Amino acid sequence: MRLAGKTALVTGGGRGLGRAIALGLAHQGAAVVVAARSADEIAETVWLIEDSGQRAIGVEADVRDLAQVERLLQETVHAFGPPHILVTSAGVGLRRPVQEIDEAQWDTVFDTLLKGTFLTARATIPHMIAQGGGNMLFLGAPLDKIAVPGFSAYYSAKCGVEGLAKVMAKELRRHGINVNVIHPGGFADTAWS
């Protein structure tokens, strides 16, 4: 198993792409911390991982809240040690014409997709530096395919995630931390909340 002895932290791991990534990392031998806002969804992902003979814990956390992100990192380190891999997959979907988006909806999209990625990555950096490196994978989007009516908030936030990753990759390279954006090439069924 290629990831045996490694710890992976996956935000948005309760369902969809986050769950699939968490299961894939566990299949490769990583101990996985599954984070999301829904305790039931987290429990199901953890059960699926443990049922396959791998180790996992679930941590209920909202990536939009700094205190919850800091607690998430503390619980990760306590359970399995510092994360070697961070996957930021927490997301919300919103398809609406720009003139119909209110400020609260815009903020929810940006706070989840961009701010949540920033807060989780920033909280993880000191741990990765201390252990000599790691890998951060931010879930992006096929930007060339989603520059369509109705996706102004989502597209803008995902452009921000791409930009954040590019700068962080250059800043953190000297610490042995790789930062990349991955995307499935299509759309996932992401709930609005």
N, CA, C and O atoms as a DFTB+ gen file, in Angstrom:
772 C
 N C O
     1  1       0.850      -1.180       0.000
     2  2       0.000       0.000       0.000
     3  2       0.890       1.236       0.000
     4  3       1.724       1.429       0.884
     5  1       0.689       2.053      -1.005
     6  2       1.580       3.193      -1.225
     7  2       1.497       4.261      -0.146
     8  3       2.473       4.977       0.077
     9  1       0.369       4.388       0.525
    10  2       0.200       5.446       1.528
    11  2       0.205       4.918       2.959
    12  3      -0.227       5.616       3.876
    13  1       0.679       3.720       3.156
    14  2       0.763       3.171       4.504
    15  2       1.633       4.066       5.373
    16  3       2.715       4.482       4.959
    17  1       1.157       4.361       6.578
    18  2       1.882       5.235       7.485
    19  2       1.622       6.706       7.274
    20  3       2.174       7.540       7.992
    21  1       0.793       7.042       6.304
    22  2       0.467       8.443       6.016
    23  2      -0.908       8.788       6.585
    24  3      -1.786       7.935       6.714
    25  1      -1.060      10.070       6.921
    26  2      -2.340      10.582       7.404
    27  2      -2.913      11.521       6.359
    28  3      -2.222      12.410       5.862
    29  1      -4.180      11.317       6.029
    30  2      -4.872      12.171       5.066
    31  2      -6.059      12.833       5.752
    32  3      -6.804      12.182       6.485
    33  1      -6.230      14.111       5.516
    34  2      -7.367      14.884       6.009
    35  2      -8.189      15.307       4.803
    36  3      -7.673      15.960       3.896
    37  1      -9.468      14.940       4.788
    38  2     -10.351      15.257       3.666
    39  2     -11.538      16.056       4.180
    40  3     -12.363      15.540       4.934
    41  1     -11.622      17.323       3.766
    42  2     -12.802      18.117       4.106
    43  2     -13.871      17.833       3.053
    44  3     -13.560      17.534       1.900
    45  1     -15.121      17.929       3.461
    46  2     -16.207      17.585       2.553
    47  2     -16.231      16.094       2.259
    48  3     -16.696      15.673       1.200
    49  1     -15.731      15.296       3.193
    50  2     -15.599      13.862       2.982
    51  2     -16.839      13.050       3.286
    52  3     -16.797      11.821       3.234
    53  1     -17.935      13.704       3.599
    54  2     -19.145      12.982       3.958
    55  2     -19.925      12.422       2.791
    56  3     -20.743      11.520       2.971
    57  1     -19.683      12.946       1.581
    58  2     -20.447      12.490       0.414
    59  2     -19.736      12.904      -0.866
    60  3     -18.729      13.613      -0.829
    61  1     -20.255      12.468      -1.965
    62  2     -19.793      12.910      -3.278
    63  2     -18.312      12.668      -3.531
    64  3     -17.761      11.628      -3.171
    65  1     -17.686      13.651      -4.157
    66  2     -16.276      13.537      -4.505
    67  2     -15.392      13.390      -3.275
    68  3     -14.432      12.621      -3.286
    69  1     -15.715      14.127      -2.211
    70  2     -14.926      14.025      -0.984
    71  2     -14.934      12.618      -0.428
    72  3     -13.896      12.108      -0.007
    73  1     -16.098      11.983      -0.423
    74  2     -16.189      10.597       0.048
    75  2     -15.377       9.678      -0.857
    76  3     -14.633       8.829      -0.366
    77  1     -15.509       9.833      -2.152
    78  2     -14.771       8.977      -3.084
    79  2     -13.263       9.135      -2.891
    80  3     -12.524       8.152      -2.941
    81  1     -12.808      10.360      -2.672
    82  2     -11.383      10.597      -2.452
    83  2     -10.939       9.971      -1.133
    84  3      -9.887       9.335      -1.069
    85  1     -11.736      10.150      -0.084
    86  2     -11.399       9.557       1.215
    87  2     -11.288       8.041       1.105
    88  3     -10.357       7.449       1.652
    89  1     -12.216       7.412       0.411
    90  2     -12.181       5.963       0.228
    91  2     -10.954       5.545      -0.581
    92  3     -10.320       4.535      -0.275
    93  1     -10.624       6.312      -1.598
    94  2      -9.453       6.006      -2.408
    95  2      -8.156       6.117      -1.619
    96  3      -7.268       5.276      -1.758
    97  1      -8.044       7.154      -0.790
    98  2      -6.849       7.310       0.044
    99  2      -6.732       6.165       1.050
   100  3      -5.644       5.642       1.287
   101  1      -7.862       5.786       1.632
   102  2      -7.850       4.660       2.577
   103  2      -7.459       3.370       1.866
   104  3      -6.705       2.563       2.409
   105  1      -7.967       3.177       0.660
   106  2      -7.649       1.980      -0.108
   107  2      -6.141       1.873      -0.367
   108  3      -5.594       0.776      -0.478
   109  1      -5.486       3.029      -0.459
   110  2      -4.037       3.044      -0.671
   111  2      -3.257       2.964       0.642
   112  3      -2.027       3.006       0.636
   113  1      -3.973       2.848       1.776
   114  2      -3.313       2.605       3.051
   115  2      -3.244       3.771       4.008
   116  3      -2.751       3.607       5.125
   117  1      -3.714       4.939       3.623
   118  2      -3.666       6.101       4.515
   119  2      -4.689       5.972       5.642
   120  3      -5.767       5.405       5.459
   121  1      -4.333       6.505       6.803
   122  2      -5.310       6.722       7.866
   123  2      -6.022       8.019       7.500
   124  3      -5.370       9.026       7.227
   125  1      -7.350       8.005       7.491
   126  2      -8.102       9.128       6.946
   127  2      -8.949       9.813       8.016
   128  3      -9.665       9.163       8.777
   129  1      -8.850      11.128       8.054
   130  2      -9.730      11.946       8.877
   131  2     -10.771      12.538       7.931
   132  3     -10.437      13.278       7.006
   133  1     -12.030      12.203       8.175
   134  2     -13.133      12.644       7.342
   135  2     -13.830      13.801       8.040
   136  3     -14.358      13.644       9.141
   137  1     -13.830      14.955       7.400
   138  2     -14.448      16.141       7.993
   139  2     -15.592      16.636       7.116
   140  3     -15.497      16.652       5.888
   141  1     -16.665      17.034       7.769
   142  2     -17.818      17.620       7.093
   143  2     -18.744      18.177       8.164
   144  3     -18.471      18.061       9.359
   145  1     -19.843      18.783       7.724
   146  2     -20.790      19.347       8.689
   147  2     -21.851      18.352       9.124
   148  3     -22.501      18.559      10.149
   149  1     -22.041      17.286       8.377
   150  2     -23.103      16.327       8.681
   151  2     -22.541      15.096       9.381
   152  3     -21.792      14.323       8.783
   153  1     -22.899      14.917      10.632
   154  2     -22.404      13.783      11.415
   155  2     -22.807      12.453      10.793
   156  3     -22.008      11.516      10.788
   157  1     -24.025      12.345      10.270
   158  2     -24.479      11.089       9.675
   159  2     -23.661      10.717       8.446
   160  3     -23.281       9.558       8.279
   161  1     -23.391      11.686       7.593
   162  2     -22.617      11.414       6.383
   163  2     -21.171      11.049       6.723
   164  3     -20.586      10.152       6.115
   165  1     -20.608      11.751       7.694
   166  2     -19.238      11.432       8.135
   167  2     -19.197      10.002       8.658
   168  3     -18.306       9.231       8.301
   169  1     -20.159       9.650       9.501
   170  2     -20.185       8.307      10.094
   171  2     -20.260       7.235       9.019
   172  3     -19.625       6.188       9.148
   173  1     -21.019       7.477       7.971
   174  2     -21.133       6.482       6.901
   175  2     -19.808       6.330       6.158
   176  3     -19.400       5.211       5.845
   177  1     -19.130       7.446       5.873
   178  2     -17.837       7.358       5.189
   179  2     -16.823       6.628       6.062
   180  3     -16.083       5.775       5.572
   181  1     -16.783       6.955       7.350
   182  2     -15.856       6.287       8.267
   183  2     -16.173       4.789       8.314
   184  3     -15.260       3.963       8.286
   185  1     -17.443       4.438       8.384
   186  2     -17.830       3.030       8.401
   187  2     -17.345       2.310       7.145
   188  3     -16.830       1.195       7.226
   189  1     -17.510       2.949       5.981
   190  2     -17.064       2.334       4.725
   191  2     -15.552       2.098       4.729
   192  3     -15.078       1.073       4.240
   193  1     -14.805       3.047       5.279
   194  2     -13.353       2.907       5.353
   195  2     -12.974       1.788       6.321
   196  3     -12.168       0.917       5.994
   197  1     -13.565       1.822       7.514
   198  2     -13.243       0.799       8.512
   199  2     -13.675      -0.590       8.058
   200  3     -13.016      -1.584       8.364
   201  1     -14.783      -0.653       7.329
   202  2     -15.268      -1.937       6.828
   203  2     -14.293      -2.550       5.831
   204  3     -14.283      -3.764       5.629
   205  1     -13.473      -1.706       5.210
   206  2     -12.475      -2.206       4.260
   207  2     -11.154      -2.553       4.961
   208  3     -10.176      -2.932       4.316
   209  1     -11.148      -2.413       6.297
   210  2      -9.964      -2.779       7.059
   211  2      -8.978      -1.653       7.287
   212  3      -7.868      -1.891       7.763
   213  1      -9.362      -0.428       6.956
   214  2      -8.466       0.712       7.121
   215  2      -8.909       1.558       8.325
   216  3      -9.975       1.344       8.902
   217  1      -8.056       2.520       8.682
   218  2      -8.334       3.363       9.844
   219  2      -8.902       4.716       9.415
   220  3      -8.468       5.314       8.431
   221  1      -9.891       5.178      10.193
   222  2     -10.498       6.480       9.914
   223  2     -11.182       7.003      11.165
   224  3     -11.607       6.237      12.030
   225  1     -11.278       8.318      11.241
   226  2     -12.129       8.969      12.233
   227  2     -12.922      10.047      11.506
   228  3     -12.532      10.518      10.437
   229  1     -14.023      10.418      12.100
   230  2     -14.828      11.505      11.564
   231  2     -14.806      12.674      12.526
   232  3     -14.852      12.496      13.743
   233  1     -14.736      13.864      11.971
   234  2     -14.763      15.076      12.779
   235  2     -15.777      16.029      12.159
   236  3     -15.633      16.450      11.011
   237  1     -16.798      16.359      12.931
   238  2     -17.785      17.316      12.458
   239  2     -17.169      18.705      12.539
   240  3     -16.798      19.162      13.621
   241  1     -17.060      19.382      11.392
   242  2     -16.434      20.703      11.361
   243  2     -16.924      21.485      10.153
   244  3     -17.158      20.928       9.080
   245  1     -17.074      22.776      10.349
   246  2     -17.455      23.710       9.290
   247  2     -16.194      24.472       8.897
   248  3     -15.647      25.217       9.711
   249  1     -15.729      24.298       7.670
   250  2     -14.470      24.912       7.237
   251  2     -14.546      26.430       7.143
   252  3     -13.526      27.091       6.948
   253  1     -15.741      26.983       7.280
   254  2     -15.898      28.438       7.245
   255  2     -15.599      29.077       8.593
   256  3     -15.574      30.303       8.705
   257  1     -15.371      28.256       9.622
   258  2     -15.184      28.745      10.981
   259  2     -13.782      28.404      11.472
   260  3     -13.441      27.228      11.597
   261  1     -12.968      29.413      11.751
   262  2     -11.573      29.206      12.132
   263  2     -11.430      28.318      13.366
   264  3     -10.576      27.431      13.385
   265  1     -12.241      28.536      14.386
   266  2     -12.133      27.731      15.605
   267  2     -12.396      26.255      15.309
   268  3     -11.714      25.385      15.851
   269  1     -13.382      25.968      14.454
   270  2     -13.677      24.582      14.107
   271  2     -12.551      23.962      13.271
   272  3     -12.245      22.779      13.418
   273  1     -11.940      24.758      12.400
   274  2     -10.809      24.269      11.603
   275  2      -9.622      23.951      12.514
   276  3      -8.967      22.922      12.348
   277  1      -9.352      24.822      13.461
   278  2      -8.243      24.573      14.388
   279  2      -8.494      23.323      15.229
   280  3      -7.575      22.543      15.479
   281  1      -9.737      23.136      15.662
   282  2     -10.087      21.920      16.407
   283  2      -9.933      20.687      15.525
   284  3      -9.471      19.646      15.991
   285  1     -10.313      20.795      14.259
   286  2     -10.164      19.699      13.301
   287  2      -8.702      19.268      13.194
   288  3      -8.408      18.073      13.182
   289  1      -7.792      20.225      13.117
   290  2      -6.368      19.883      13.025
   291  2      -5.874      19.254      14.325
   292  3      -5.076      18.317      14.297
   293  1      -6.346      19.764      15.464
   294  2      -5.944      19.180      16.746
   295  2      -6.397      17.724      16.844
   296  3      -5.636      16.865      17.288
   297  1      -7.625      17.450      16.433
   298  2      -8.139      16.084      16.500
   299  2      -7.418      15.170      15.515
   300  3      -7.207      13.992      15.803
   301  1      -7.043      15.701      14.364
   302  2      -6.282      14.929      13.383
   303  2      -4.948      14.511      13.964
   304  3      -4.582      13.337      13.924
   305  1      -4.214      15.491      14.513
   306  2      -2.892      15.217      15.081
   307  2      -3.000      14.244      16.248
   308  3      -2.175      13.340      16.385
   309  1      -4.007      14.425      17.084
   310  2      -4.187      13.545      18.234
   311  2      -4.463      12.102      17.798
   312  3      -3.946      11.160      18.399
   313  1      -5.268      11.934      16.768
   314  2      -5.665      10.589      16.340
   315  2      -4.577       9.872      15.544
   316  3      -4.270       8.712      15.820
   317  1      -3.995      10.554      14.562
   318  2      -3.098       9.874      13.618
   319  2      -1.775      10.595      13.385
   320  3      -0.947      10.120      12.608
   321  1      -1.564      11.727      14.040
   322  2      -0.370      12.518      13.770
   323  2      -0.659      13.587      12.726
   324  3      -1.771      13.665      12.203
   325  1       0.340      14.409      12.423
   326  2       0.136      15.489      11.463
   327  2      -0.256      14.965      10.080
   328  3       0.197      13.896       9.672
   329  1      -1.089      15.707       9.364
   330  2      -1.495      15.245       8.036
   331  2      -0.350      15.348       7.021
   332  3       0.351      16.357       6.946
   333  1      -0.189      14.293       6.259
   334  2       0.739      14.288       5.133
   335  2       0.028      14.756       3.871
   336  3       0.646      15.270       2.938
   337  1      -1.295      14.561       3.868
   338  2      -2.121      14.896       2.707
   339  2      -3.336      15.682       3.188
   340  3      -4.008      15.292       4.143
   341  1      -3.602      16.784       2.518
   342  2      -4.820      17.562       2.767
   343  2      -5.592      17.635       1.463
   344  3      -5.044      18.019       0.430
   345  1      -6.870      17.266       1.510
   346  2      -7.761      17.421       0.361
   347  2      -8.901      18.332       0.790
   348  3      -9.639      18.016       1.723
   349  1      -9.044      19.471       0.103
   350  2     -10.140      20.389       0.437
   351  2     -11.260      20.184      -0.586
   352  3     -11.205      20.678      -1.713
   353  1     -12.255      19.452      -0.158
   354  2     -13.358      19.092      -1.036
   355  2     -14.696      19.653      -0.566
   356  3     -15.720      19.424      -1.209
   357  1     -14.702      20.387       0.550
   358  2     -15.963      20.965       1.039
   359  2     -16.491      21.941      -0.012
   360  3     -15.748      22.766      -0.544
   361  1     -17.763      21.832      -0.293
   362  2     -18.319      22.715      -1.308
   363  2     -19.818      22.893      -1.184
   364  3     -20.508      22.124      -0.515
   365  1     -20.292      23.916      -1.841
   366  2     -21.721      24.164      -1.990
   367  2     -21.960      24.539      -3.442
   368  3     -21.075      25.068      -4.114
   369  1     -23.142      24.266      -3.909
   370  2     -23.487      24.613      -5.280
   371  2     -24.543      25.705      -5.314
   372  3     -25.449      25.738      -4.482
   373  1     -24.415      26.588      -6.278
   374  2     -25.422      27.637      -6.470
   375  2     -25.464      27.974      -7.951
   376  3     -24.473      28.426      -8.525
   377  1     -26.611      27.753      -8.561
   378  2     -26.800      28.145      -9.955
   379  2     -27.958      29.121      -9.996
   380  3     -29.119      28.758      -9.805
   381  1     -27.608      30.363     -10.250
   382  2     -28.609      31.430     -10.228
   383  2     -28.048      32.622     -11.006
   384  3     -26.850      32.889     -10.918
   385  1     -28.873      33.341     -11.759
   386  2     -28.385      34.548     -12.445
   387  2     -27.811      35.541     -11.438
   388  3     -28.311      35.663     -10.319
   389  1     -26.773      36.239     -11.839
   390  2     -26.055      37.118     -10.910
   391  2     -26.979      38.150     -10.265
   392  3     -26.803      38.483      -9.093
   393  1     -27.938      38.650     -10.994
   394  2     -28.830      39.674     -10.440
   395  2     -29.782      39.111      -9.392
   396  3     -30.439      39.870      -8.680
   397  1     -29.862      37.781      -9.291
   398  2     -30.742      37.147      -8.305
   399  2     -29.988      36.619      -7.090
   400  3     -30.603      36.071      -6.176
   401  1     -28.675      36.775      -7.066
   402  2     -27.880      36.301      -5.929
   403  2     -27.813      37.397      -4.880
   404  3     -27.408      38.522      -5.172
   405  1     -28.209      37.066      -3.658
   406  2     -28.086      38.072      -2.609
   407  2     -26.719      37.940      -1.932
   408  3     -25.978      36.989      -2.182
   409  1     -26.406      38.888      -1.092
   410  2     -25.088      38.928      -0.459
   411  2     -24.815      37.685       0.384
   412  3     -23.705      37.154       0.372
   413  1     -25.819      37.229       1.106
   414  2     -25.635      36.061       1.962
   415  2     -25.315      34.820       1.133
   416  3     -24.457      34.026       1.518
   417  1     -25.997      34.644      -0.004
   418  2     -25.716      33.503      -0.875
   419  2     -24.302      33.586      -1.451
   420  3     -23.584      32.587      -1.484
   421  1     -23.907      34.769      -1.902
   422  2     -22.556      34.975      -2.424
   423  2     -21.520      34.621      -1.355
   424  3     -20.545      33.917      -1.620
   425  1     -21.756      35.125      -0.145
   426  2     -20.811      34.870       0.949
   427  2     -20.739      33.387       1.293
   428  3     -19.657      32.883       1.592
   429  1     -21.852      32.684       1.260
   430  2     -21.845      31.252       1.558
   431  2     -20.969      30.499       0.567
   432  3     -20.188      29.633       0.962
   433  1     -21.094      30.822      -0.716
   434  2     -20.284      30.165      -1.734
   435  2     -18.806      30.475      -1.519
   436  3     -17.977      29.566      -1.492
   437  1     -18.475      31.750      -1.366
   438  2     -17.071      32.137      -1.208
   439  2     -16.485      31.641       0.114
   440  3     -15.340      31.190       0.159
   441  1     -17.265      31.724       1.178
   442  2     -16.755      31.286       2.480
   443  2     -16.496      29.780       2.499
   444  3     -15.552      29.327       3.146
   445  1     -17.305      29.017       1.814
   446  2     -17.104      27.571       1.787
   447  2     -15.970      27.191       0.842
   448  3     -15.042      26.487       1.239
   449  1     -16.037      27.648      -0.396
   450  2     -15.073      27.211      -1.400
   451  2     -13.696      27.839      -1.228
   452  3     -12.688      27.132      -1.239
   453  1     -13.643      29.152      -1.069
   454  2     -12.352      29.833      -1.042
   455  2     -11.822      30.046       0.372
   456  3     -10.694      29.659       0.679
   457  1     -12.625      30.654       1.227
   458  2     -12.171      30.881       2.604
   459  2     -11.929      29.552       3.319
   460  3     -10.952      29.420       4.055
   461  1     -12.796      28.578       3.114
   462  2     -12.624      27.272       3.752
   463  2     -11.333      26.598       3.314
   464  3     -10.645      25.983       4.128
   465  1     -11.001      26.710       2.038
   466  2      -9.738      26.167       1.534
   467  2      -8.570      26.881       2.184
   468  3      -7.621      26.243       2.639
   469  1      -8.637      28.208       2.228
   470  2      -7.573      29.000       2.845
   471  2      -7.393      28.649       4.321
   472  3      -6.273      28.386       4.759
   473  1      -8.477      28.640       5.089
   474  2      -8.369      28.375       6.525
   475  2      -7.811      26.981       6.807
   476  3      -6.957      26.809       7.677
   477  1      -8.294      26.000       6.072
   478  2      -7.834      24.627       6.308
   479  2      -6.365      24.479       5.908
   480  3      -5.581      23.861       6.628
   481  1      -6.001      25.042       4.767
   482  2      -4.601      24.959       4.331
   483  2      -3.690      25.701       5.304
   484  3      -2.639      25.186       5.685
   485  1      -4.078      26.884       5.699
   486  2      -3.240      27.671       6.619
   487  2      -3.036      26.933       7.939
   488  3      -1.938      26.958       8.497
   489  1      -4.070      26.284       8.438
   490  2      -3.945      25.543       9.705
   491  2      -3.078      24.300       9.544
   492  3      -2.486      23.830      10.516
   493  1      -2.997      23.768       8.340
   494  2      -2.227      22.551       8.075
   495  2      -0.749      22.843       7.829
   496  3       0.102      22.005       8.128
   497  1      -0.437      24.005       7.296
   498  2       0.936      24.339       6.897
   499  2       1.962      24.116       8.005
   500  3       2.970      23.456       7.749
   501  1       1.762      24.632       9.229
   502  2       2.801      24.435      10.252
   503  2       3.104      22.957      10.526
   504  3       4.252      22.594      10.783
   505  1       2.080      22.113      10.470
   506  2       2.268      20.681      10.705
   507  2       3.082      20.051       9.580
   508  3       3.956      19.220       9.828
   509  1       2.794      20.448       8.354
   510  2       3.535      19.900       7.220
   511  2       4.979      20.396       7.217
   512  3       5.897      19.637       6.905
   513  1       5.180      21.656       7.560
   514  2       6.543      22.182       7.623
   515  2       7.337      21.411       8.672
   516  3       8.482      21.029       8.427
   517  1       6.735      21.181       9.840
   518  2       7.431      20.493      10.933
   519  2       7.837      19.075      10.554
   520  3       8.860      18.583      11.031
   521  1       7.054      18.406       9.702
   522  2       7.389      17.031       9.326
   523  2       8.172      16.957       8.015
   524  3       8.478      15.867       7.532
   525  1       8.493      18.104       7.447
   526  2       9.341      18.117       6.258
   527  2       8.625      18.075       4.931
   528  3       9.257      17.837       3.901
   529  1       7.323      18.298       4.923
   530  2       6.602      18.375       3.659
   531  2       5.251      17.713       3.693
   532  3       4.807      17.220       4.729
   533  1       4.602      17.707       2.550
   534  2       3.284      17.107       2.415
   535  2       2.668      17.492       1.084
   536  3       3.305      18.135       0.249
   537  1       1.438      17.097       0.902
   538  2       0.706      17.364      -0.337
   539  2      -0.661      17.951      -0.029
   540  3      -1.425      17.407       0.768
   541  1      -0.952      19.063      -0.672
   542  2      -2.268      19.689      -0.557
   543  2      -2.948      19.609      -1.915
   544  3      -2.383      19.998      -2.937
   545  1      -4.170      19.095      -1.901
   546  2      -4.962      18.975      -3.119
   547  2      -6.265      19.740      -2.920
   548  3      -7.094      19.380      -2.084
   549  1      -6.429      20.800      -3.702
   550  2      -7.645      21.608      -3.629
   551  2      -8.566      21.172      -4.760
   552  3      -8.144      21.052      -5.910
   553  1      -9.822      20.939      -4.421
   554  2     -10.772      20.567      -5.457
   555  2     -11.128      21.813      -6.259
   556  3     -11.655      22.789      -5.724
   557  1     -10.834      21.757      -7.533
   558  2     -11.133      22.873      -8.424
   559  2     -12.352      22.573      -9.258
   560  3     -13.214      21.782      -8.875
   561  1     -12.408      23.218     -10.405
   562  2     -13.517      23.012     -11.326
   563  2     -12.984      23.210     -12.737
   564  3     -12.003      23.926     -12.939
   565  1     -13.620      22.584     -13.701
   566  2     -13.197      22.780     -15.092
   567  2     -13.618      24.176     -15.563
   568  3     -14.670      24.346     -16.178
   569  1     -12.778      25.167     -15.262
   570  2     -13.156      26.563     -15.454
   571  2     -13.589      26.872     -16.879
   572  3     -14.489      27.685     -17.090
   573  1     -12.964      26.235     -17.855
   574  2     -13.341      26.483     -19.240
   575  2     -14.761      26.011     -19.548
   576  3     -15.371      26.463     -20.518
   577  1     -15.284      25.111     -18.732
   578  2     -16.627      24.570     -18.977
   579  2     -17.714      25.237     -18.136
   580  3     -18.898      25.103     -18.447
   581  1     -17.333      25.951     -17.077
   582  2     -18.386      26.508     -16.215
   583  2     -18.523      28.020     -16.323
   584  3     -19.233      28.633     -15.526
   585  1     -17.858      28.626     -17.292
   586  2     -18.052      30.067     -17.522
   587  2     -19.348      30.239     -18.311
   588  3     -19.350      30.687     -19.458
   589  1     -20.442      29.867     -17.660
   590  2     -21.758      29.880     -18.296
   591  2     -22.738      30.623     -17.393
   592  3     -22.498      30.759     -16.194
   593  1     -23.826      31.096     -17.956
   594  2     -24.807      31.799     -17.144
   595  2     -25.251      30.965     -15.945
   596  3     -25.477      29.760     -16.051
   597  1     -25.367      31.638     -14.810
   598  2     -25.850      30.999     -13.598
   599  2     -24.760      30.588     -12.629
   600  3     -25.060      30.252     -11.484
   601  1     -23.507      30.603     -13.049
   602  2     -22.418      30.136     -12.202
   603  2     -21.457      31.244     -11.778
   604  3     -20.285      30.972     -11.521
   605  1     -21.927      32.472     -11.702
   606  2     -21.011      33.581     -11.399
   607  2     -20.339      33.436     -10.035
   608  3     -19.127      33.627      -9.933
   609  1     -21.078      33.109      -9.004
   610  2     -20.482      32.987      -7.665
   611  2     -19.559      31.771      -7.608
   612  3     -18.428      31.866      -7.132
   613  1     -20.039      30.642      -8.091
   614  2     -19.253      29.415      -8.061
   615  2     -17.977      29.563      -8.893
   616  3     -16.890      29.213      -8.434
   617  1     -18.111      30.076     -10.103
   618  2     -16.961      30.259     -10.993
   619  2     -15.942      31.204     -10.363
   620  3     -14.745      30.918     -10.362
   621  1     -16.408      32.314      -9.834
   622  2     -15.502      33.291      -9.223
   623  2     -14.744      32.693      -8.051
   624  3     -13.539      32.907      -7.916
   625  1     -15.440      31.942      -7.202
   626  2     -14.789      31.320      -6.055
   627  2     -13.768      30.274      -6.500
   628  3     -12.676      30.202      -5.938
   629  1     -14.111      29.464      -7.501
   630  2     -13.175      28.449      -7.985
   631  2     -11.957      29.087      -8.661
   632  3     -10.856      28.542      -8.583
   633  1     -12.142      30.231      -9.322
   634  2     -10.983      30.969      -9.858
   635  2     -10.082      31.397      -8.702
   636  3      -8.857      31.358      -8.818
   637  1     -10.684      31.802      -7.602
   638  2      -9.911      32.167      -6.414
   639  2      -9.135      30.988      -5.859
   640  3      -7.985      31.142      -5.448
   641  1      -9.750      29.809      -5.843
   642  2      -9.069      28.599      -5.363
   643  2      -7.866      28.300      -6.258
   644  3      -6.790      27.965      -5.763
   645  1      -8.047      28.420      -7.568
   646  2      -6.939      28.181      -8.506
   647  2      -5.802      29.174      -8.254
   648  3      -4.632      28.795      -8.225
   649  1      -6.158      30.444      -8.074
   650  2      -5.133      31.462      -7.820
   651  2      -4.407      31.230      -6.507
   652  3      -3.185      31.360      -6.437
   653  1      -5.152      30.887      -5.468
   654  2      -4.553      30.593      -4.168
   655  2      -3.562      29.440      -4.292
   656  3      -2.459      29.505      -3.748
   657  1      -3.948      28.399      -4.999
   658  2      -3.076      27.232      -5.164
   659  2      -1.789      27.599      -5.897
   660  3      -0.713      27.138      -5.518
   661  1      -1.882      28.410      -6.925
   662  2      -0.691      28.789      -7.696
   663  2       0.315      29.532      -6.829
   664  3       1.514      29.256      -6.879
   665  1      -0.177      30.473      -6.036
   666  2       0.733      31.243      -5.172
   667  2       1.282      30.365      -4.059
   668  3       2.481      30.391      -3.779
   669  1       0.409      29.585      -3.419
   670  2       0.860      28.710      -2.334
   671  2       1.892      27.700      -2.828
   672  3       2.839      27.388      -2.107
   673  1       1.725      27.189      -4.035
   674  2       2.682      26.222      -4.575
   675  2       4.082      26.831      -4.626
   676  3       5.067      26.164      -4.310
   677  1       4.164      28.083      -5.019
   678  2       5.465      28.754      -5.086
   679  2       5.999      29.082      -3.695
   680  3       7.194      28.940      -3.436
   681  1       5.126      29.515      -2.812
   682  2       5.557      29.873      -1.461
   683  2       6.016      28.661      -0.646
   684  3       6.966      28.758       0.131
   685  1       5.349      27.531      -0.821
   686  2       5.582      26.381       0.054
   687  2       6.530      25.338      -0.527
   688  3       6.911      24.394       0.165
   689  1       6.907      25.497      -1.765
   690  2       7.808      24.534      -2.413
   691  2       9.081      24.325      -1.604
   692  3       9.557      23.195      -1.487
   693  1       9.643      25.399      -1.043
   694  2      10.904      25.290      -0.293
   695  2      10.758      24.482       0.994
   696  3      11.753      24.060       1.584
   697  1       9.515      24.268       1.426
   698  2       9.248      23.460       2.625
   699  2       8.894      22.013       2.267
   700  3       8.565      21.219       3.149
   701  1       8.959      21.676       1.003
   702  2       8.610      20.325       0.583
   703  2       7.114      20.072       0.515
   704  3       6.667      18.926       0.535
   705  1       6.339      21.155       0.436
   706  2       4.878      21.027       0.367
   707  2       4.435      21.284      -1.068
   708  3       4.688      22.348      -1.633
   709  1       3.775      20.297      -1.639
   710  2       3.224      20.424      -2.989
   711  2       1.772      20.864      -2.882
   712  3       1.012      20.340      -2.068
   713  1       1.396      21.829      -3.708
   714  2       0.016      22.314      -3.736
   715  2      -0.487      22.201      -5.164
   716  3       0.103      22.757      -6.090
   717  1      -1.586      21.475      -5.333
   718  2      -2.164      21.277      -6.660
   719  2      -3.679      21.404      -6.607
   720  3      -4.303      21.232      -5.560
   721  1      -4.250      21.711      -7.763
   722  2      -5.699      21.728      -7.930
   723  2      -6.073      20.522      -8.774
   724  3      -5.466      20.261      -9.813
   725  1      -7.072      19.795      -8.319
   726  2      -7.587      18.674      -9.098
   727  2      -9.066      18.918      -9.355
   728  3      -9.751      19.537      -8.541
   729  1      -9.549      18.437     -10.478
   730  2     -10.996      18.495     -10.717
   731  2     -11.418      17.301     -11.549
   732  3     -10.639      16.759     -12.332
   733  1     -12.659      16.905     -11.365
   734  2     -13.132      15.682     -12.009
   735  2     -13.443      15.843     -13.488
   736  3     -13.683      14.853     -14.179
   737  1     -13.443      17.064     -13.979
   738  2     -13.751      17.279     -15.384
   739  2     -15.233      17.452     -15.659
   740  3     -15.625      17.675     -16.805
   741  1     -16.054      17.356     -14.642
   742  2     -17.495      17.517     -14.800
   743  2     -18.073      18.117     -13.548
   744  3     -17.387      18.842     -12.827
   745  1     -19.305      17.830     -13.286
   746  2     -19.989      18.402     -12.140
   747  2     -20.364      17.323     -11.138
   748  3     -20.662      16.188     -11.512
   749  1     -20.346      17.685      -9.872
   750  2     -20.802      16.788      -8.825
   751  2     -22.118      17.315      -8.284
   752  3     -22.407      18.506      -8.399
   753  1     -22.900      16.453      -7.707
   754  2     -24.173      16.849      -7.104
   755  2     -23.871      17.431      -5.722
   756  3     -23.803      16.701      -4.732
   757  1     -23.692      18.746      -5.667
   758  2     -23.340      19.428      -4.423
   759  2     -24.556      20.163      -3.899
   760  3     -25.168      20.949      -4.622
   761  1     -24.903      19.920      -2.671
   762  2     -26.088      20.533      -2.085
   763  2     -25.850      22.003      -1.758
   764  3     -24.713      22.420      -1.535
   765  1     -26.896      22.766      -1.731
   766  2     -26.840      24.174      -1.341
   767  2     -27.146      24.265       0.144
   768  3     -28.113      23.673       0.622
   769  1     -26.312      25.015       0.882
   770  2     -26.625      25.300       2.279
   771  2     -25.796      26.443       2.757
   772  3     -25.908      26.845       3.915
